[in-house]
Amino acid sequence: MLIEICEDVVVLAENNDSDSITVLEKIAMAHRYGKHFVYASFPVLIRLCKMQSLNKFTRKIYSDIKKHHASSGTLASAIGFRVKVTIASPPASASINYIQFNPKLVSGFELYEETHLLAENLLDCSFFEYIVEYYKRSMGINSPVCFYPMQGGGDTIKMVYLNEIQLRQHFCLAIMDSDKKYPQGALGDTCKGLKRIHRQYNPFHCFYYIMENTREVENLIPLSVVKSYNNNLNKQIFRDNIDVDFSFFDMKEGLLSCKIVGDIYTYWTSQLSVYTGLNEQLSECSECVSHSNPKPTENDCEEVCDCRRIIEGFGSKLLDNLHSDNDSKERLKNVEEHHLSDAQKTEWHAIGKLIFECCCASSAMRT
């Protein structure tokens, strides 16, 4: 996170205000260990380096920040979202893209700890590292990010998020699957539950993002990377050259006839309109999705179409397999814009930007 120190806190610290001194010490530790990206104006840094109310080692850390002020200023100007450490009143405008951290009001907050990145699986956090590196390359940014990965599979994620809210000790960013089955479909219960918790508490230190242009994290993987792994070249999608938008396709289980109901049926009929064989299989599901039975059970589908898999998926271990394969990891490290679908471009940019701005850091100081 970009943490900007404002002059009013420095004035208080010069007058031996204990809360201000404590927060300046915590911010210095964040810089020392490369947990956040610390910035202040050059005149403020000069005062911090000379401040007798700070101990000698803390002043040395601020001297290191001052030494890199020119390059830091260039980067800071390119970062929209930040934390301003100040005792000023919060801005009235809801559109302000920074949060104010008042050391007189927030005690116990561990500014020296990195931002917590919360996802539904720890592998998701590892995958997001490729996305943020892609964003940095595309923006010409050369700055590290630092986060602590956390997971909360399924419904558990909202309880982990609530715990982060109530602890009030760390910045936390949650990134969630939308679980949408088609573009205009409803969000899944998991992200809707987390959204309700966020609205209820309105935390200053916790944020969330829902990838609404795709179904789940597996849909963010470039198809070229999926295709290159092991025997995936022989999978139905690549074998039969099925060229459609897979943003809302179940990449793990595939397209199951028993799950094609209502608007999902309409969506996939449109998607597969040029594929005669697949559309014939879809049409056999029409009895399942008839007006007389708009929400069939799996037993209903078994009687009509035997719950067939119209397009096969890549298995439940798709992300695990790619993460454990060196060739796949190398391809993910070198993803370029042309490897991504339109929906993936949108999500990779949005997620990369959000993680960078919430988790940007300086390099740890050499001791």
Disulfide bonds with the S-S distance in Angstrom:
none
